[in-house]
Amino acid sequence: QVQLVESGGGLVQAGGSLRLSCAASGRTFSSYAMAWVREAPGEEREFVAAISRSEGSTVYADSVKGRFTISRDNAKNIVYLQMNSLKSEDTAVYYCAAQGPPYYRVSKTVAEYAYWGQGTQVTVSS
């Protein structure tokens, strides 16, 4: 099992940037594909980005492609989400998630992610 703690959220103007971090506990961090998922008020959780266990593959939602970048540092047990050119529609609580068994390949399917952090609020003002 893995425990996740997000940080880096805040208030930013449209067009600005933020970098989210997710620190993971445990010695098996590198065995999990990781994702960022967001939830806006009154909406369902939405996939944002994911990265494979070995950093070899990444996938993005169309709405953030070209603006957001997911990365990970397996030596430090951290996954990042660099968010550039932020828009008001990016406002949401952002969650870090680790994929659970039997899934091990990077995926856009939110239901495949079994372990979740508490979330960090990102607010983009227009």
N, C-alpha and C positions, 0 to 999 in steps of 0.2 A: 504494500500500500504506500501511497505517496501523499504528503500534505503540501498544499500550495498556498502561498501568500502573495497577493498582488500589491503593487505600489506604483506611483507615478501619475495617477489621475489628477484632474484639476480643471480649472476654468481657463479657456483659451479663446482668443478671437478667431473668427473664420479666416482661413488661410495660414494659420499658425501650425505649430508642431508640438507633439508630446511624445515621450517615450515611456511606455509601460514596461514594468519588470515583474517577473513572477519567480519567486524563490521557492525551490522544492526541497523537501526534506527526504532523507533516505539515500541509500547507496546505489539504488537501481534507477536513478533518474534517466540514464541513457537508454534504458529499455522501453521507455514510453514515447510514443508519438505525442506531440503537444499541440494544443490549439488555443486560439483566442476566440471567444464567443461573446456577443453583446446582447443586451436586453434593454430596449427603450420602453418608456412607460406605456402600459397598455398593449404591448406587443409581445410576441413570442421570442424566445432566444434565437438569435441569428448567427450563423457561422460567419467568422471574419477571415481567419487564416489558420493554417496548420503547417507543421514541420515534422519531417520524419525523425526517427531515432538518431540517425547518423548525420543529420543536417544535409543529407543529399537531395531531398525533395521538399518543395513547398507548394502549397495551393492557397488560392485566395478567392474570396467572394468577388464577383464582378464589380460590385459597388466600391471596392477599395483597391482593386488592382491598379498598380502604378502609383499609388499614394502611400500604401502601408507596406512595411517590410517586417517579416517575422524572422527571428534568428534565435539561436540557442548557444550556450556555452556549457558543455557537458562537464567540464572540469569544475565549474562553479555552481552547477545545478541551477541555472537561471535560463529562462526564456524571455525574450524581449519582443515588443511590438513597437516599431518606430512608425509614427503616424504623422504624415506631412499633408499639407494642403487641406487641412481639416475643414469640414462643412458642418452646418448646423444639424444636418441629418445624421451626423456621426455621434450626436449626443446620446449617451446610453451608459449603463453600468457594464463594464468590461470584465469578463471572467476568464481566468486561465483554467485550462482543463487538460487532464492527462487521459490518454486512451486506455481503456481497460481490456482485459482478456475477454474473448479470444481474438480481439482485433489488434493488429500490430502494424498495419500499413497506413500511411497518412491518408486522412479521409476528411471529407466535408460533412459527414453525417454526424450531427450533434449527439445523437443517441449512443454512439460508440464511445463517447468520452464518459468515463465512470467517476473520475475524481475531479473535484472542483474547488477553487478558492472562494473567498468571500466576496470578491468583486471590488472594483475601484471605479468611482464615478468620473466620467469624462463629460464636460459640458462645453459646447462650442457656441459662442455668442455671435450673432450675425450683425 
